[in-house]
Amino acid sequence: MLAFVLTVIGLVYFVQTNFLDDFYKTQKQKAIQNVANSVTQFIGDEDIDEEIEHISMTNEVCVRIVSNNEEYCYTGACTLRGLDLNTINRIAGEVIATENQEKLFDDFHYQRRFDEKAEDVYIFAKMVTYNNEKIMIMVSSGITPLNATISTLKSQYLLITAIIIVATIFLALILSYFIIRPIKDINNESKNLSHGAYDGERIRTGSLEFAQLNDTLVVANEDIQKADKAKKELLGNVSHDLRTPLTMIVGYGEMIRDLPEENNEENINVIIDEAKRLSCLVDDLIDISKIDTAGLELHKEKINVSQLLTEVYHQYDKYCEVQDIDLEMKAEAEGEIEVDVKRIKQILYNFVNNSLNYNNKEKQKIIIGSEDHNGLCRIYVYDNGEGIKTEDLDKIWDRYYKVDKEHKRHHIGSGIGLSLAKELLEAHGLKYGVESEYQEYTRFYFDVEYKKV
């Protein structure tokens, strides 16, 4: 900052001391030319005397009008008053010889005997015609030497430079305290963000923008901590879900090997069921991994709503019959939808699995159904189970969240079905949600466009 300020001051100093004199003379030349043009407008007016006097006094110039009949000369003892007729005729000849019949005399030596104090005098002469008569308008102005002025400016610039340097240092200290220091603190503290150890309380700043940035990082740090904690919980839960079927498979396998009389259909079915459970968990983890990396590719096809619900129903009817669970299908909205059938079934399976896993009532009831909702087909899974607390409704879709913090082995499914269902529904662009009353019921649903039949 100091270097920039000094550079600007140096540039201004160079321009002022080297070009001030030339700029001043250029402005003087333009001024007397403008005065001559102004006087031209009053030629022939009755009030020309007053107008010329006013212009002369205002612009500090000498004006002389020369014609065959009369002359006007103002501003007292000025250069133009002392010009003799021969000199005037000479000037007039030079003016007439120009293409525009006007000329600036910037090295006029005749004035020196009349105004010895002036080092230089500019005279602008312009020839105009009025009533077929040639009239010459002459305007002059003395050029005051600027050596003393430039010398004064140099002294002032030294003082101004010293003041600006002190002010810049003071400003830099203020900026360092209020801006640079918070930036450094935030930068140093943000290095701990990846570990979820960002301490926003250490950042002190009066700047609104930095305070907002700090608040944002604090929220991000809390999210990282939550995600890290949830991932640890997920790893624990998944490890448990992997270990349980593996233990069952190994245990029943060893029992059949060591006890040939235990080689019966019931024990073999246990091994098969646990292997399917293990396969289901792995498939769900693979699907989530695909969504996180490249995303899932949907293969949409048309299917009747009743057909879809029937196929899902038959996937569970035998199991529910054995478990004495009242499974019902209500296809109230009939029509054709276009979806990725495999993925939609996977969503419904996860909804049903959730209903089976969190229903401890003596008479369990599950409904797989459809209904018309504002012109859309709402497909839902209802159960009369434990329900979900209001504060947990928005969290159950989170991939790492468990309403029941104490892990329990699910009867069916992988245990991460709702988070996967959410990802698949969003990939379809479908609206989804959950309705629940704690200890009463839960209903998961999604809405899809359908062609009524």
Protein Blocks (a to p, Z undefined) as FASTA:
>chain_A
ZZmmmmmmmmmmmmmmmmmmmmmmmmmmmmmmmmmmmmmmmgoiaklmmmmmmmmmmnop
adddddfkbccdeeijafklmpcfklmmmmmmmmmmpmnopacdfbbfklmmmmmmbmbd
cdddddddeehiacddddddddddfklmmmmmmmmmmmmmmmmmmmmmmmmmmmmmmmmm
mmmmmmmmmmmmmnopacfklpccfbfklmmmmmmmmmmmmmmmmmmmmmmmmmmmmmmm
mmmmmmmmmmmmmmmmmmmmlmcfklmmmmmmmmmmmmmmmmmmmmmmmmmmnopadddd
dddfklmmmmmmmmmmmmmmmnopacddddfbgcdddddfklmmmmmmmmmmmmmmmccb
fbdcdddddddeehiacdddddfbebpafklmmmmmpmkbcfblbacddfbdjhlmmmmm
mmmmmmnopacdddddehibccdddddddddZZ
